[in-house]
């Protein structure tokens, strides 16, 4: 019986990367169910990630990705709190993963607040013109809905992560905030493409 607990504990540590005490607590909360324990740890990590979001990020890395054709390249600046985390292979791999996602999904901005006002107003005008014969209150709702879809297409943080269709990049970043124990911020990126 004790061997079974140890096996589950090792499995949970491998799956989650969490510390042994957190894994023990998660297994207790999940009544020995490893999948439920992983969910418990992820939820706990997401909650603590929210608390870290206001902490200053003054260290980090610039990661690059060059597509195998040599015609597409991405540079991304990923910031964290300490150079200790920034220098780890895991953090660099995370930054590389973000660069690959940018190459695959072609965002234009990091977050919706980065979209210039004139571009946003132009989008609103186009959407409103497409449905100009509808009542005003309906036009506003439809325009808001179309803007949400626009944000999900052009804003990196709102895009669905290319490897997992059930999470967006904001969720992926939060998971890594929980994993590294530091605030992480994608500050900017640049894409180069020969067409």
Secondary structure, DSSP 8 states (H G I E B T S, - for coil): -HHHHHHHHHHHHHHH---HHHHHHHHHHTTT-HHHHHHHHHHHHHHHHHHHTTS---EEEEEEEE-TTSSEEEEEEEEES-HHHHTSHHHHHHHHHHHHHHHHH--SBSSGGGS-HHHHHHHHHHHHHHTTTS-HHHHHHHHHHHHHHHHHHHBGGGSB-TT-TT-BHHHHHHHHHHHHTS--EEEEEEEEE--
